[in-house]
Amino acid sequence: MRHNRVVTSQAPGARPYRGVPADQRRARRRAALLAAGLELLGTQGWAATTVRKVCAEAGLNDRYFYESFPDRDALLLAIVDEQVARGTDVILSAARRAPRHPQARTRAVVTAVFDFLTTDPRRAHILTHAFPSSPCSSGGGSRSSGPWRRSSPSRPTRRSTRSCCPTWTWN
């Protein structure tokens, strides 16, 4: 007789280890992998950032990498998403604090972007070099071909040519 079991992210017998719940340990491992990925991508680039190197940098084994990410592309996208979210917060905050005058607001936003990218040079490298040259950006950085197309300037729509690599089209 076969038993069909549904695999969940929380094993039924999962218990705290050294007083730390399983979900919290998993979140810490993911954060360590993201930090290691940021370091490697930001200093060595896409080609040199392997799953094995990320795990070594994080002090974890490969099993924990695959617990959080299906592949290296997914790690890259998570890092890019995190940095874009942080950058967006910085930009919006600067725009909100700036005077209403367009020139002053523009200056505040440009300064905020510059500060965001130069405070941690790894961010600039990832957002301007590592990600655009990776397989996750359409055609290794070429936005004029492949999955990028602009039919009208209305709104962007997320589309994926591969499960790990979202792209954007304009509808």
LINFENWO-V118693 format. One record per residue. SS is DSSP state (2 for helix, 1 for strand, 0 for the rest). Layout:
ss = {SS	SS}
This chain:
ss = {0	0	0	0	0	0	0	0	0	0	0	0	0	0	0	0	1	0	0	1	0	2	2	2	2	2	2	2	2	2	2	2	2	2	2	2	2	2	2	2	2	2	2	2	0	0	0	0	0	0	2	2	2	2	2	2	2	2	0	0	0	2	2	2	2	2	2	2	0	0	0	2	2	2	2	2	2	2	2	2	2	2	2	2	2	2	2	2	2	2	2	2	2	2	2	2	2	0	0	0	0	2	2	2	2	2	2	2	2	2	2	2	2	2	2	2	2	2	2	0	2	2	2	2	2	2	2	2	2	2	0	0	0	0	0	0	0	0	0	0	0	0	0	0	0	0	0	0	0	1	0	0	0	0	0	1	1	1	1	1	1	1	0	0	1	1	1	1	1	1	0}
